[in-house]
Amino acid sequence: MRGDSSAQVREAIGYMPWYCNLFEGQEGKSKYDVAWKQLTDEKGFCAPYGLTTAERRHPLFRSHGFGKCEWDGAIWPFATSQTLTALANYLNDGTTVPGIDSSIFFKQMNLYAQSQHMRGKPYIGEYLDETTGYWLMGDRERSRYYNHSTFADLVITGLAGLRPQADGSIVVNPLIPADSWDYFCLDGILYRGQLLTIIWDRDGQHYHQGQGLTLMVNGKTMANRKDIGKLIYK
């Protein structure tokens, strides 16, 4: 802020309406979808090591010094969690912006996972440099126990694609490009009193539970499709 005026900068917190599904079912919602273009714009939020919290084109981006309590654009895992949750909701609700698809979610989840290390060991700190991946607060106490992301939720509801439904049905829509992984399995998911297993096995030879995307409920196959995409089981 400058006095009582706005800094006139785009911030990642602007994706919160999609995080909360505020646009779901609303007419005219597509007019706001242009905001997602900033996710792939290197002058927007797209950086080598993830998504920044403010647009990189702004003249004051990352201008307030390193290692302080700075809120001028560095990558913040908590904000990354919010933005990727919002993106998953947007992708599941139907997109209108060309180029914003599962490949963007997949790429950013890969960067997010890669960032959660320091000196070769698992680590998640307060915030990191967008061009070097360096954790800016390093070993300081307030940083090295700063795990307030929702990484596991993003794996379950985004990558593996389990989308909780109010009516008790089961929707699985993995945000994984068709040409990426040959297989994955998410097992033992407790969902409304039932145990779910989600399997993607391109040729059926890894898990031997069938070819393609399979949903198992309490150990029994209930839905399957040969390609990767949306499964619905009622």
KATA-V103140 format. One record per run of one state. SS is the DSSP state (alpha for helix, beta for strand, coil for the rest). FROM is the first residue (numbers start at 1). TO is the last residue. If there is no record, write none. Layout:
# KATA-V103140
SS;FROM;TO
SS;FROM;TO
This chain:
# KATA-V103140
coil;1;1
beta;2;2
coil;3;4
beta;5;5
coil;6;10
beta;11;11
alpha;12;19
coil;20;28
alpha;29;39
coil;40;45
beta;46;47
coil;48;49
beta;50;51
coil;52;53
beta;54;54
coil;55;74
beta;75;76
alpha;77;93
coil;94;101
alpha;102;115
coil;116;116
beta;117;118
coil;119;120
beta;121;122
coil;123;126
beta;127;128
coil;129;134
beta;135;135
coil;136;140
alpha;141;144
coil;145;150
alpha;151;159
coil;160;161
beta;162;163
coil;164;169
beta;170;173
coil;174;182
beta;183;191
coil;192;193
beta;194;201
coil;202;211
beta;212;217
coil;218;219
beta;220;225
coil;226;229
beta;230;233
coil;234;234
